[in-house]
Amino acid sequence: MKYANGFTLIELMMTIVIASVLLLAGVPSFNDLSKKNSLAAEVNALIADLQLARSEAIKRRQAVTVCKSTNLTSCATTGGWEQGRIILDDSGIVLRTHAPARGTITIRGTQPLANGIVFQGSGLIEGSGGMLVFCDDRIDDFATDRKKASVITVSNVGRVRSMKADEQNAITTCTPN
């Protein structure tokens, strides 16, 4: 007598049930990880833009501006930094553009960084320093979810630093003034 090799219907159904349970448990974690990585990528991209602007300002010995932009050709005074940004030299030539952020990321600057940052030829910033706050839809209540937000601080001397929002007590919302 020949025996057929394979799975029984019960074994196949149990495998499908176990795979479904694992998949359902893993998808939310994967989505959260994906959003967390997207937020980190936006933070790192803005830090790179700020460092480039400071470096170009020092190299050219002239002011270089990083500002939010809706059309990637001129600075905007409305909306958030997530709509896109540009780096301009003192004569208005665009040195770099950055497309709008993907997903549900919001990037808001405190005053005086709400619209842009100007690095002088010395590497210092024009005016005083401030912060840029990065949030996404994982944050329902800032008071309890603040560890999911990120902050970039820019000091008066042009130093750029990144941290989690829960390390910066001055930030209490995803939309600072």
Chimera marker file (.cmm) of the C-alpha trace (Angstrom):
<marker_set name="trace">
<marker id="1" x="0.000" y="0.000" z="0.000" r="1" g="1" b="0" radius="0.5"/>
<marker id="2" x="1.214" y="3.513" z="-0.870" r="1" g="1" b="0" radius="0.5"/>
<marker id="3" x="0.793" y="6.348" z="1.587" r="1" g="1" b="0" radius="0.5"/>
<marker id="4" x="0.401" y="9.885" z="0.353" r="1" g="1" b="0" radius="0.5"/>
<marker id="5" x="2.778" y="12.393" z="1.897" r="1" g="1" b="0" radius="0.5"/>
<marker id="6" x="1.407" y="15.802" z="2.857" r="1" g="1" b="0" radius="0.5"/>
<marker id="7" x="-0.625" y="17.667" z="5.414" r="1" g="1" b="0" radius="0.5"/>
<marker id="8" x="-4.010" y="16.859" z="6.736" r="1" g="1" b="0" radius="0.5"/>
<marker id="9" x="-6.759" y="19.441" z="6.515" r="1" g="1" b="0" radius="0.5"/>
<marker id="10" x="-6.591" y="19.993" z="10.287" r="1" g="1" b="0" radius="0.5"/>
<marker id="11" x="-2.812" y="20.623" z="10.184" r="1" g="1" b="0" radius="0.5"/>
<marker id="12" x="-3.231" y="23.077" z="7.315" r="1" g="1" b="0" radius="0.5"/>
<marker id="13" x="-6.017" y="24.956" z="9.111" r="1" g="1" b="0" radius="0.5"/>
<marker id="14" x="-3.993" y="25.173" z="12.334" r="1" g="1" b="0" radius="0.5"/>
<marker id="15" x="-1.023" y="26.561" z="10.389" r="1" g="1" b="0" radius="0.5"/>
<marker id="16" x="-3.225" y="29.220" z="8.789" r="1" g="1" b="0" radius="0.5"/>
<marker id="17" x="-4.720" y="30.180" z="12.180" r="1" g="1" b="0" radius="0.5"/>
<marker id="18" x="-1.281" y="30.507" z="13.807" r="1" g="1" b="0" radius="0.5"/>
<marker id="19" x="0.070" y="32.518" z="10.853" r="1" g="1" b="0" radius="0.5"/>
<marker id="20" x="-2.962" y="34.835" z="10.988" r="1" g="1" b="0" radius="0.5"/>
<marker id="21" x="-2.528" y="35.476" z="14.721" r="1" g="1" b="0" radius="0.5"/>
<marker id="22" x="1.176" y="36.259" z="14.258" r="1" g="1" b="0" radius="0.5"/>
<marker id="23" x="0.429" y="38.548" z="11.324" r="1" g="1" b="0" radius="0.5"/>
<marker id="24" x="-2.279" y="40.435" z="13.225" r="1" g="1" b="0" radius="0.5"/>
<marker id="25" x="0.066" y="40.905" z="16.172" r="1" g="1" b="0" radius="0.5"/>
<marker id="26" x="2.965" y="42.041" z="13.979" r="1" g="1" b="0" radius="0.5"/>
<marker id="27" x="1.277" y="44.543" z="11.634" r="1" g="1" b="0" radius="0.5"/>
<marker id="28" x="0.587" y="47.264" z="14.262" r="1" g="1" b="0" radius="0.5"/>
<marker id="29" x="4.155" y="46.978" z="15.539" r="1" g="1" b="0" radius="0.5"/>
<marker id="30" x="5.488" y="47.239" z="12.004" r="1" g="1" b="0" radius="0.5"/>
<marker id="31" x="3.341" y="50.323" z="11.288" r="1" g="1" b="0" radius="0.5"/>
<marker id="32" x="4.563" y="51.994" z="14.478" r="1" g="1" b="0" radius="0.5"/>
<marker id="33" x="8.176" y="51.164" z="13.593" r="1" g="1" b="0" radius="0.5"/>
<marker id="34" x="7.690" y="52.487" z="10.070" r="1" g="1" b="0" radius="0.5"/>
<marker id="35" x="6.266" y="55.799" z="11.341" r="1" g="1" b="0" radius="0.5"/>
<marker id="36" x="9.023" y="56.099" z="13.925" r="1" g="1" b="0" radius="0.5"/>
<marker id="37" x="11.656" y="55.596" z="11.213" r="1" g="1" b="0" radius="0.5"/>
<marker id="38" x="9.973" y="58.134" z="8.917" r="1" g="1" b="0" radius="0.5"/>
<marker id="39" x="10.026" y="60.712" z="11.700" r="1" g="1" b="0" radius="0.5"/>
<marker id="40" x="13.699" y="59.993" z="12.432" r="1" g="1" b="0" radius="0.5"/>
<marker id="41" x="14.524" y="60.317" z="8.729" r="1" g="1" b="0" radius="0.5"/>
<marker id="42" x="12.858" y="63.754" z="8.600" r="1" g="1" b="0" radius="0.5"/>
<marker id="43" x="14.755" y="64.876" z="11.712" r="1" g="1" b="0" radius="0.5"/>
<marker id="44" x="18.063" y="63.704" z="10.220" r="1" g="1" b="0" radius="0.5"/>
<marker id="45" x="17.321" y="65.345" z="6.859" r="1" g="1" b="0" radius="0.5"/>
<marker id="46" x="16.602" y="68.700" z="8.486" r="1" g="1" b="0" radius="0.5"/>
<marker id="47" x="19.744" y="68.442" z="10.611" r="1" g="1" b="0" radius="0.5"/>
<marker id="48" x="21.741" y="67.750" z="7.428" r="1" g="1" b="0" radius="0.5"/>
<marker id="49" x="20.161" y="70.793" z="5.744" r="1" g="1" b="0" radius="0.5"/>
<marker id="50" x="20.971" y="73.013" z="8.719" r="1" g="1" b="0" radius="0.5"/>
<marker id="51" x="24.558" y="71.783" z="8.844" r="1" g="1" b="0" radius="0.5"/>
<marker id="52" x="24.947" y="72.346" z="5.103" r="1" g="1" b="0" radius="0.5"/>
<marker id="53" x="23.544" y="75.873" z="5.409" r="1" g="1" b="0" radius="0.5"/>
<marker id="54" x="25.926" y="76.741" z="8.251" r="1" g="1" b="0" radius="0.5"/>
<marker id="55" x="28.865" y="75.239" z="6.389" r="1" g="1" b="0" radius="0.5"/>
<marker id="56" x="27.982" y="77.152" z="3.197" r="1" g="1" b="0" radius="0.5"/>
<marker id="57" x="27.563" y="80.395" z="5.154" r="1" g="1" b="0" radius="0.5"/>
<marker id="58" x="31.034" y="80.030" z="6.633" r="1" g="1" b="0" radius="0.5"/>
<marker id="59" x="32.570" y="78.947" z="3.307" r="1" g="1" b="0" radius="0.5"/>
<marker id="60" x="30.953" y="81.757" z="1.302" r="1" g="1" b="0" radius="0.5"/>
<marker id="61" x="31.271" y="84.323" z="4.117" r="1" g="1" b="0" radius="0.5"/>
<marker id="62" x="27.702" y="85.398" z="3.531" r="1" g="1" b="0" radius="0.5"/>
<marker id="63" x="24.283" y="84.701" z="4.976" r="1" g="1" b="0" radius="0.5"/>
<marker id="64" x="22.587" y="81.424" z="4.044" r="1" g="1" b="0" radius="0.5"/>
<marker id="65" x="18.918" y="80.827" z="4.852" r="1" g="1" b="0" radius="0.5"/>
<marker id="66" x="16.997" y="77.623" z="5.480" r="1" g="1" b="0" radius="0.5"/>
<marker id="67" x="13.271" y="78.265" z="5.226" r="1" g="1" b="0" radius="0.5"/>
<marker id="68" x="10.005" y="76.440" z="4.735" r="1" g="1" b="0" radius="0.5"/>
<marker id="69" x="8.668" y="76.566" z="1.193" r="1" g="1" b="0" radius="0.5"/>
<marker id="70" x="5.506" y="75.467" z="-0.579" r="1" g="1" b="0" radius="0.5"/>
<marker id="71" x="6.897" y="75.793" z="-4.121" r="1" g="1" b="0" radius="0.5"/>
<marker id="72" x="10.584" y="74.942" z="-3.458" r="1" g="1" b="0" radius="0.5"/>
<marker id="73" x="11.677" y="78.209" z="-5.085" r="1" g="1" b="0" radius="0.5"/>
<marker id="74" x="10.852" y="80.837" z="-2.442" r="1" g="1" b="0" radius="0.5"/>
<marker id="75" x="10.340" y="81.042" z="1.306" r="1" g="1" b="0" radius="0.5"/>
<marker id="76" x="6.853" y="80.712" z="2.820" r="1" g="1" b="0" radius="0.5"/>
<marker id="77" x="5.445" y="82.424" z="5.875" r="1" g="1" b="0" radius="0.5"/>
<marker id="78" x="2.432" y="80.149" z="6.337" r="1" g="1" b="0" radius="0.5"/>
<marker id="79" x="2.086" y="76.452" z="7.046" r="1" g="1" b="0" radius="0.5"/>
<marker id="80" x="4.626" y="74.141" z="8.613" r="1" g="1" b="0" radius="0.5"/>
<marker id="81" x="8.115" y="72.982" z="7.776" r="1" g="1" b="0" radius="0.5"/>
<marker id="82" x="6.690" y="69.646" z="6.584" r="1" g="1" b="0" radius="0.5"/>
<marker id="83" x="5.455" y="71.331" z="3.372" r="1" g="1" b="0" radius="0.5"/>
<marker id="84" x="9.036" y="71.447" z="2.061" r="1" g="1" b="0" radius="0.5"/>
<marker id="85" x="12.081" y="73.635" z="2.510" r="1" g="1" b="0" radius="0.5"/>
<marker id="86" x="14.868" y="75.317" z="0.612" r="1" g="1" b="0" radius="0.5"/>
<marker id="87" x="18.368" y="76.564" z="1.316" r="1" g="1" b="0" radius="0.5"/>
<marker id="88" x="19.157" y="79.967" z="-0.226" r="1" g="1" b="0" radius="0.5"/>
<marker id="89" x="22.381" y="81.913" z="-0.385" r="1" g="1" b="0" radius="0.5"/>
<marker id="90" x="22.484" y="85.678" z="0.215" r="1" g="1" b="0" radius="0.5"/>
<marker id="91" x="21.793" y="86.451" z="-3.452" r="1" g="1" b="0" radius="0.5"/>
<marker id="92" x="18.659" y="84.261" z="-3.489" r="1" g="1" b="0" radius="0.5"/>
<marker id="93" x="20.136" y="81.282" z="-5.353" r="1" g="1" b="0" radius="0.5"/>
<marker id="94" x="18.600" y="77.997" z="-4.224" r="1" g="1" b="0" radius="0.5"/>
<marker id="95" x="21.370" y="75.677" z="-3.020" r="1" g="1" b="0" radius="0.5"/>
<marker id="96" x="19.180" y="72.716" z="-2.054" r="1" g="1" b="0" radius="0.5"/>
<marker id="97" x="15.520" y="71.785" z="-1.918" r="1" g="1" b="0" radius="0.5"/>
<marker id="98" x="13.755" y="69.260" z="0.247" r="1" g="1" b="0" radius="0.5"/>
<marker id="99" x="10.394" y="67.838" z="-0.828" r="1" g="1" b="0" radius="0.5"/>
<marker id="100" x="7.418" y="67.744" z="1.528" r="1" g="1" b="0" radius="0.5"/>
<marker id="101" x="7.479" y="65.225" z="4.354" r="1" g="1" b="0" radius="0.5"/>
<marker id="102" x="5.642" y="61.991" z="3.690" r="1" g="1" b="0" radius="0.5"/>
<marker id="103" x="2.858" y="60.715" z="5.861" r="1" g="1" b="0" radius="0.5"/>
<marker id="104" x="1.347" y="62.590" z="8.772" r="1" g="1" b="0" radius="0.5"/>
<marker id="105" x="4.481" y="64.321" z="10.064" r="1" g="1" b="0" radius="0.5"/>
<marker id="106" x="4.203" y="67.896" z="11.310" r="1" g="1" b="0" radius="0.5"/>
<marker id="107" x="7.219" y="70.125" z="11.860" r="1" g="1" b="0" radius="0.5"/>
<marker id="108" x="6.663" y="73.382" z="13.735" r="1" g="1" b="0" radius="0.5"/>
<marker id="109" x="9.211" y="75.951" z="14.818" r="1" g="1" b="0" radius="0.5"/>
<marker id="110" x="9.173" y="78.059" z="17.945" r="1" g="1" b="0" radius="0.5"/>
<marker id="111" x="9.769" y="81.777" z="17.532" r="1" g="1" b="0" radius="0.5"/>
<marker id="112" x="12.039" y="82.971" z="15.965" r="1" g="1" b="0" radius="0.5"/>
<marker id="113" x="12.453" y="79.757" z="13.930" r="1" g="1" b="0" radius="0.5"/>
<marker id="114" x="8.816" y="79.509" z="12.856" r="1" g="1" b="0" radius="0.5"/>
<marker id="115" x="9.564" y="80.379" z="9.206" r="1" g="1" b="0" radius="0.5"/>
<marker id="116" x="13.308" y="80.125" z="8.707" r="1" g="1" b="0" radius="0.5"/>
<marker id="117" x="16.834" y="80.193" z="10.042" r="1" g="1" b="0" radius="0.5"/>
<marker id="118" x="19.541" y="82.530" z="8.761" r="1" g="1" b="0" radius="0.5"/>
<marker id="119" x="23.164" y="81.540" z="9.301" r="1" g="1" b="0" radius="0.5"/>
<marker id="120" x="25.574" y="84.472" z="9.078" r="1" g="1" b="0" radius="0.5"/>
<marker id="121" x="28.980" y="84.232" z="7.418" r="1" g="1" b="0" radius="0.5"/>
<marker id="122" x="30.499" y="83.609" z="10.855" r="1" g="1" b="0" radius="0.5"/>
<marker id="123" x="28.306" y="80.528" z="11.399" r="1" g="1" b="0" radius="0.5"/>
<marker id="124" x="26.225" y="82.254" z="14.064" r="1" g="1" b="0" radius="0.5"/>
<marker id="125" x="22.497" y="82.504" z="13.520" r="1" g="1" b="0" radius="0.5"/>
<marker id="126" x="20.712" y="85.781" z="12.989" r="1" g="1" b="0" radius="0.5"/>
<marker id="127" x="18.573" y="86.592" z="16.012" r="1" g="1" b="0" radius="0.5"/>
<marker id="128" x="18.219" y="84.051" z="18.772" r="1" g="1" b="0" radius="0.5"/>
<marker id="129" x="17.967" y="80.280" z="18.816" r="1" g="1" b="0" radius="0.5"/>
<marker id="130" x="14.888" y="78.162" z="19.039" r="1" g="1" b="0" radius="0.5"/>
<marker id="131" x="13.399" y="74.739" z="18.460" r="1" g="1" b="0" radius="0.5"/>
<marker id="132" x="11.726" y="72.713" z="15.724" r="1" g="1" b="0" radius="0.5"/>
<marker id="133" x="9.207" y="70.118" z="16.950" r="1" g="1" b="0" radius="0.5"/>
<marker id="134" x="8.470" y="66.935" z="14.956" r="1" g="1" b="0" radius="0.5"/>
<marker id="135" x="5.246" y="65.013" z="15.568" r="1" g="1" b="0" radius="0.5"/>
<marker id="136" x="3.119" y="62.436" z="13.754" r="1" g="1" b="0" radius="0.5"/>
<marker id="137" x="-0.245" y="60.734" z="14.169" r="1" g="1" b="0" radius="0.5"/>
<marker id="138" x="1.097" y="58.363" z="16.824" r="1" g="1" b="0" radius="0.5"/>
<marker id="139" x="0.748" y="61.247" z="19.296" r="1" g="1" b="0" radius="0.5"/>
<marker id="140" x="-2.811" y="61.510" z="20.602" r="1" g="1" b="0" radius="0.5"/>
<marker id="141" x="-2.095" y="63.350" z="23.843" r="1" g="1" b="0" radius="0.5"/>
<marker id="142" x="1.216" y="65.203" z="23.986" r="1" g="1" b="0" radius="0.5"/>
<marker id="143" x="1.365" y="64.967" z="27.778" r="1" g="1" b="0" radius="0.5"/>
<marker id="144" x="1.486" y="61.163" z="27.666" r="1" g="1" b="0" radius="0.5"/>
<marker id="145" x="2.967" y="60.555" z="24.191" r="1" g="1" b="0" radius="0.5"/>
<marker id="146" x="5.718" y="63.206" z="24.188" r="1" g="1" b="0" radius="0.5"/>
<marker id="147" x="8.457" y="60.549" z="24.024" r="1" g="1" b="0" radius="0.5"/>
<marker id="148" x="7.290" y="59.832" z="20.448" r="1" g="1" b="0" radius="0.5"/>
<marker id="149" x="8.014" y="63.421" z="19.347" r="1" g="1" b="0" radius="0.5"/>
<marker id="150" x="11.444" y="64.786" z="18.450" r="1" g="1" b="0" radius="0.5"/>
<marker id="151" x="12.979" y="68.223" z="18.804" r="1" g="1" b="0" radius="0.5"/>
<marker id="152" x="15.842" y="69.979" z="17.033" r="1" g="1" b="0" radius="0.5"/>
<marker id="153" x="17.355" y="72.856" z="18.971" r="1" g="1" b="0" radius="0.5"/>
<marker id="154" x="19.419" y="75.528" z="17.279" r="1" g="1" b="0" radius="0.5"/>
<marker id="155" x="21.530" y="77.645" z="19.612" r="1" g="1" b="0" radius="0.5"/>
<marker id="156" x="22.584" y="81.262" z="19.094" r="1" g="1" b="0" radius="0.5"/>
<marker id="157" x="26.010" y="80.094" z="17.962" r="1" g="1" b="0" radius="0.5"/>
<marker id="158" x="24.499" y="77.832" z="15.290" r="1" g="1" b="0" radius="0.5"/>
<marker id="159" x="24.875" y="74.528" z="17.102" r="1" g="1" b="0" radius="0.5"/>
<marker id="160" x="22.242" y="72.035" z="15.973" r="1" g="1" b="0" radius="0.5"/>
<marker id="161" x="21.138" y="69.269" z="18.326" r="1" g="1" b="0" radius="0.5"/>
<marker id="162" x="18.450" y="66.600" z="18.251" r="1" g="1" b="0" radius="0.5"/>
<marker id="163" x="16.608" y="65.111" z="21.210" r="1" g="1" b="0" radius="0.5"/>
<marker id="164" x="13.346" y="63.491" z="22.187" r="1" g="1" b="0" radius="0.5"/>
<marker id="165" x="10.615" y="65.900" z="23.265" r="1" g="1" b="0" radius="0.5"/>
<marker id="166" x="10.503" y="64.361" z="26.743" r="1" g="1" b="0" radius="0.5"/>
<marker id="167" x="14.109" y="65.575" z="27.238" r="1" g="1" b="0" radius="0.5"/>
<marker id="168" x="13.045" y="69.166" z="26.498" r="1" g="1" b="0" radius="0.5"/>
<marker id="169" x="10.612" y="70.426" z="29.129" r="1" g="1" b="0" radius="0.5"/>
<marker id="170" x="10.008" y="73.726" z="27.303" r="1" g="1" b="0" radius="0.5"/>
<marker id="171" x="7.969" y="71.869" z="24.644" r="1" g="1" b="0" radius="0.5"/>
<marker id="172" x="4.426" y="71.109" z="25.734" r="1" g="1" b="0" radius="0.5"/>
<marker id="173" x="2.655" y="70.654" z="22.401" r="1" g="1" b="0" radius="0.5"/>
<marker id="174" x="3.191" y="69.631" z="18.780" r="1" g="1" b="0" radius="0.5"/>
<marker id="175" x="2.307" y="73.172" z="17.704" r="1" g="1" b="0" radius="0.5"/>
<marker id="176" x="4.531" y="75.532" z="19.738" r="1" g="1" b="0" radius="0.5"/>
<marker id="177" x="4.306" y="79.328" z="19.419" r="1" g="1" b="0" radius="0.5"/>
<link id1="1" id2="2" r="1" g="1" b="0" radius="0.2"/>
<link id1="2" id2="3" r="1" g="1" b="0" radius="0.2"/>
<link id1="3" id2="4" r="1" g="1" b="0" radius="0.2"/>
<link id1="4" id2="5" r="1" g="1" b="0" radius="0.2"/>
<link id1="5" id2="6" r="1" g="1" b="0" radius="0.2"/>
<link id1="6" id2="7" r="1" g="1" b="0" radius="0.2"/>
<link id1="7" id2="8" r="1" g="1" b="0" radius="0.2"/>
<link id1="8" id2="9" r="1" g="1" b="0" radius="0.2"/>
<link id1="9" id2="10" r="1" g="1" b="0" radius="0.2"/>
<link id1="10" id2="11" r="1" g="1" b="0" radius="0.2"/>
<link id1="11" id2="12" r="1" g="1" b="0" radius="0.2"/>
<link id1="12" id2="13" r="1" g="1" b="0" radius="0.2"/>
<link id1="13" id2="14" r="1" g="1" b="0" radius="0.2"/>
<link id1="14" id2="15" r="1" g="1" b="0" radius="0.2"/>
<link id1="15" id2="16" r="1" g="1" b="0" radius="0.2"/>
<link id1="16" id2="17" r="1" g="1" b="0" radius="0.2"/>
<link id1="17" id2="18" r="1" g="1" b="0" radius="0.2"/>
<link id1="18" id2="19" r="1" g="1" b="0" radius="0.2"/>
<link id1="19" id2="20" r="1" g="1" b="0" radius="0.2"/>
<link id1="20" id2="21" r="1" g="1" b="0" radius="0.2"/>
<link id1="21" id2="22" r="1" g="1" b="0" radius="0.2"/>
<link id1="22" id2="23" r="1" g="1" b="0" radius="0.2"/>
<link id1="23" id2="24" r="1" g="1" b="0" radius="0.2"/>
<link id1="24" id2="25" r="1" g="1" b="0" radius="0.2"/>
<link id1="25" id2="26" r="1" g="1" b="0" radius="0.2"/>
<link id1="26" id2="27" r="1" g="1" b="0" radius="0.2"/>
<link id1="27" id2="28" r="1" g="1" b="0" radius="0.2"/>
<link id1="28" id2="29" r="1" g="1" b="0" radius="0.2"/>
<link id1="29" id2="30" r="1" g="1" b="0" radius="0.2"/>
<link id1="30" id2="31" r="1" g="1" b="0" radius="0.2"/>
<link id1="31" id2="32" r="1" g="1" b="0" radius="0.2"/>
<link id1="32" id2="33" r="1" g="1" b="0" radius="0.2"/>
<link id1="33" id2="34" r="1" g="1" b="0" radius="0.2"/>
<link id1="34" id2="35" r="1" g="1" b="0" radius="0.2"/>
<link id1="35" id2="36" r="1" g="1" b="0" radius="0.2"/>
<link id1="36" id2="37" r="1" g="1" b="0" radius="0.2"/>
<link id1="37" id2="38" r="1" g="1" b="0" radius="0.2"/>
<link id1="38" id2="39" r="1" g="1" b="0" radius="0.2"/>
<link id1="39" id2="40" r="1" g="1" b="0" radius="0.2"/>
<link id1="40" id2="41" r="1" g="1" b="0" radius="0.2"/>
<link id1="41" id2="42" r="1" g="1" b="0" radius="0.2"/>
<link id1="42" id2="43" r="1" g="1" b="0" radius="0.2"/>
<link id1="43" id2="44" r="1" g="1" b="0" radius="0.2"/>
<link id1="44" id2="45" r="1" g="1" b="0" radius="0.2"/>
<link id1="45" id2="46" r="1" g="1" b="0" radius="0.2"/>
<link id1="46" id2="47" r="1" g="1" b="0" radius="0.2"/>
<link id1="47" id2="48" r="1" g="1" b="0" radius="0.2"/>
<link id1="48" id2="49" r="1" g="1" b="0" radius="0.2"/>
<link id1="49" id2="50" r="1" g="1" b="0" radius="0.2"/>
<link id1="50" id2="51" r="1" g="1" b="0" radius="0.2"/>
<link id1="51" id2="52" r="1" g="1" b="0" radius="0.2"/>
<link id1="52" id2="53" r="1" g="1" b="0" radius="0.2"/>
<link id1="53" id2="54" r="1" g="1" b="0" radius="0.2"/>
<link id1="54" id2="55" r="1" g="1" b="0" radius="0.2"/>
<link id1="55" id2="56" r="1" g="1" b="0" radius="0.2"/>
<link id1="56" id2="57" r="1" g="1" b="0" radius="0.2"/>
<link id1="57" id2="58" r="1" g="1" b="0" radius="0.2"/>
<link id1="58" id2="59" r="1" g="1" b="0" radius="0.2"/>
<link id1="59" id2="60" r="1" g="1" b="0" radius="0.2"/>
<link id1="60" id2="61" r="1" g="1" b="0" radius="0.2"/>
<link id1="61" id2="62" r="1" g="1" b="0" radius="0.2"/>
<link id1="62" id2="63" r="1" g="1" b="0" radius="0.2"/>
<link id1="63" id2="64" r="1" g="1" b="0" radius="0.2"/>
<link id1="64" id2="65" r="1" g="1" b="0" radius="0.2"/>
<link id1="65" id2="66" r="1" g="1" b="0" radius="0.2"/>
<link id1="66" id2="67" r="1" g="1" b="0" radius="0.2"/>
<link id1="67" id2="68" r="1" g="1" b="0" radius="0.2"/>
<link id1="68" id2="69" r="1" g="1" b="0" radius="0.2"/>
<link id1="69" id2="70" r="1" g="1" b="0" radius="0.2"/>
<link id1="70" id2="71" r="1" g="1" b="0" radius="0.2"/>
<link id1="71" id2="72" r="1" g="1" b="0" radius="0.2"/>
<link id1="72" id2="73" r="1" g="1" b="0" radius="0.2"/>
<link id1="73" id2="74" r="1" g="1" b="0" radius="0.2"/>
<link id1="74" id2="75" r="1" g="1" b="0" radius="0.2"/>
<link id1="75" id2="76" r="1" g="1" b="0" radius="0.2"/>
<link id1="76" id2="77" r="1" g="1" b="0" radius="0.2"/>
<link id1="77" id2="78" r="1" g="1" b="0" radius="0.2"/>
<link id1="78" id2="79" r="1" g="1" b="0" radius="0.2"/>
<link id1="79" id2="80" r="1" g="1" b="0" radius="0.2"/>
<link id1="80" id2="81" r="1" g="1" b="0" radius="0.2"/>
<link id1="81" id2="82" r="1" g="1" b="0" radius="0.2"/>
<link id1="82" id2="83" r="1" g="1" b="0" radius="0.2"/>
<link id1="83" id2="84" r="1" g="1" b="0" radius="0.2"/>
<link id1="84" id2="85" r="1" g="1" b="0" radius="0.2"/>
<link id1="85" id2="86" r="1" g="1" b="0" radius="0.2"/>
<link id1="86" id2="87" r="1" g="1" b="0" radius="0.2"/>
<link id1="87" id2="88" r="1" g="1" b="0" radius="0.2"/>
<link id1="88" id2="89" r="1" g="1" b="0" radius="0.2"/>
<link id1="89" id2="90" r="1" g="1" b="0" radius="0.2"/>
<link id1="90" id2="91" r="1" g="1" b="0" radius="0.2"/>
<link id1="91" id2="92" r="1" g="1" b="0" radius="0.2"/>
<link id1="92" id2="93" r="1" g="1" b="0" radius="0.2"/>
<link id1="93" id2="94" r="1" g="1" b="0" radius="0.2"/>
<link id1="94" id2="95" r="1" g="1" b="0" radius="0.2"/>
<link id1="95" id2="96" r="1" g="1" b="0" radius="0.2"/>
<link id1="96" id2="97" r="1" g="1" b="0" radius="0.2"/>
<link id1="97" id2="98" r="1" g="1" b="0" radius="0.2"/>
<link id1="98" id2="99" r="1" g="1" b="0" radius="0.2"/>
<link id1="99" id2="100" r="1" g="1" b="0" radius="0.2"/>
<link id1="100" id2="101" r="1" g="1" b="0" radius="0.2"/>
<link id1="101" id2="102" r="1" g="1" b="0" radius="0.2"/>
<link id1="102" id2="103" r="1" g="1" b="0" radius="0.2"/>
<link id1="103" id2="104" r="1" g="1" b="0" radius="0.2"/>
<link id1="104" id2="105" r="1" g="1" b="0" radius="0.2"/>
<link id1="105" id2="106" r="1" g="1" b="0" radius="0.2"/>
<link id1="106" id2="107" r="1" g="1" b="0" radius="0.2"/>
<link id1="107" id2="108" r="1" g="1" b="0" radius="0.2"/>
<link id1="108" id2="109" r="1" g="1" b="0" radius="0.2"/>
<link id1="109" id2="110" r="1" g="1" b="0" radius="0.2"/>
<link id1="110" id2="111" r="1" g="1" b="0" radius="0.2"/>
<link id1="111" id2="112" r="1" g="1" b="0" radius="0.2"/>
<link id1="112" id2="113" r="1" g="1" b="0" radius="0.2"/>
<link id1="113" id2="114" r="1" g="1" b="0" radius="0.2"/>
<link id1="114" id2="115" r="1" g="1" b="0" radius="0.2"/>
<link id1="115" id2="116" r="1" g="1" b="0" radius="0.2"/>
<link id1="116" id2="117" r="1" g="1" b="0" radius="0.2"/>
<link id1="117" id2="118" r="1" g="1" b="0" radius="0.2"/>
<link id1="118" id2="119" r="1" g="1" b="0" radius="0.2"/>
<link id1="119" id2="120" r="1" g="1" b="0" radius="0.2"/>
<link id1="120" id2="121" r="1" g="1" b="0" radius="0.2"/>
<link id1="121" id2="122" r="1" g="1" b="0" radius="0.2"/>
<link id1="122" id2="123" r="1" g="1" b="0" radius="0.2"/>
<link id1="123" id2="124" r="1" g="1" b="0" radius="0.2"/>
<link id1="124" id2="125" r="1" g="1" b="0" radius="0.2"/>
<link id1="125" id2="126" r="1" g="1" b="0" radius="0.2"/>
<link id1="126" id2="127" r="1" g="1" b="0" radius="0.2"/>
<link id1="127" id2="128" r="1" g="1" b="0" radius="0.2"/>
<link id1="128" id2="129" r="1" g="1" b="0" radius="0.2"/>
<link id1="129" id2="130" r="1" g="1" b="0" radius="0.2"/>
<link id1="130" id2="131" r="1" g="1" b="0" radius="0.2"/>
<link id1="131" id2="132" r="1" g="1" b="0" radius="0.2"/>
<link id1="132" id2="133" r="1" g="1" b="0" radius="0.2"/>
<link id1="133" id2="134" r="1" g="1" b="0" radius="0.2"/>
<link id1="134" id2="135" r="1" g="1" b="0" radius="0.2"/>
<link id1="135" id2="136" r="1" g="1" b="0" radius="0.2"/>
<link id1="136" id2="137" r="1" g="1" b="0" radius="0.2"/>
<link id1="137" id2="138" r="1" g="1" b="0" radius="0.2"/>
<link id1="138" id2="139" r="1" g="1" b="0" radius="0.2"/>
<link id1="139" id2="140" r="1" g="1" b="0" radius="0.2"/>
<link id1="140" id2="141" r="1" g="1" b="0" radius="0.2"/>
<link id1="141" id2="142" r="1" g="1" b="0" radius="0.2"/>
<link id1="142" id2="143" r="1" g="1" b="0" radius="0.2"/>
<link id1="143" id2="144" r="1" g="1" b="0" radius="0.2"/>
<link id1="144" id2="145" r="1" g="1" b="0" radius="0.2"/>
<link id1="145" id2="146" r="1" g="1" b="0" radius="0.2"/>
<link id1="146" id2="147" r="1" g="1" b="0" radius="0.2"/>
<link id1="147" id2="148" r="1" g="1" b="0" radius="0.2"/>
<link id1="148" id2="149" r="1" g="1" b="0" radius="0.2"/>
<link id1="149" id2="150" r="1" g="1" b="0" radius="0.2"/>
<link id1="150" id2="151" r="1" g="1" b="0" radius="0.2"/>
<link id1="151" id2="152" r="1" g="1" b="0" radius="0.2"/>
<link id1="152" id2="153" r="1" g="1" b="0" radius="0.2"/>
<link id1="153" id2="154" r="1" g="1" b="0" radius="0.2"/>
<link id1="154" id2="155" r="1" g="1" b="0" radius="0.2"/>
<link id1="155" id2="156" r="1" g="1" b="0" radius="0.2"/>
<link id1="156" id2="157" r="1" g="1" b="0" radius="0.2"/>
<link id1="157" id2="158" r="1" g="1" b="0" radius="0.2"/>
<link id1="158" id2="159" r="1" g="1" b="0" radius="0.2"/>
<link id1="159" id2="160" r="1" g="1" b="0" radius="0.2"/>
<link id1="160" id2="161" r="1" g="1" b="0" radius="0.2"/>
<link id1="161" id2="162" r="1" g="1" b="0" radius="0.2"/>
<link id1="162" id2="163" r="1" g="1" b="0" radius="0.2"/>
<link id1="163" id2="164" r="1" g="1" b="0" radius="0.2"/>
<link id1="164" id2="165" r="1" g="1" b="0" radius="0.2"/>
<link id1="165" id2="166" r="1" g="1" b="0" radius="0.2"/>
<link id1="166" id2="167" r="1" g="1" b="0" radius="0.2"/>
<link id1="167" id2="168" r="1" g="1" b="0" radius="0.2"/>
<link id1="168" id2="169" r="1" g="1" b="0" radius="0.2"/>
<link id1="169" id2="170" r="1" g="1" b="0" radius="0.2"/>
<link id1="170" id2="171" r="1" g="1" b="0" radius="0.2"/>
<link id1="171" id2="172" r="1" g="1" b="0" radius="0.2"/>
<link id1="172" id2="173" r="1" g="1" b="0" radius="0.2"/>
<link id1="173" id2="174" r="1" g="1" b="0" radius="0.2"/>
<link id1="174" id2="175" r="1" g="1" b="0" radius="0.2"/>
<link id1="175" id2="176" r="1" g="1" b="0" radius="0.2"/>
<link id1="176" id2="177" r="1" g="1" b="0" radius="0.2"/>
</marker_set>
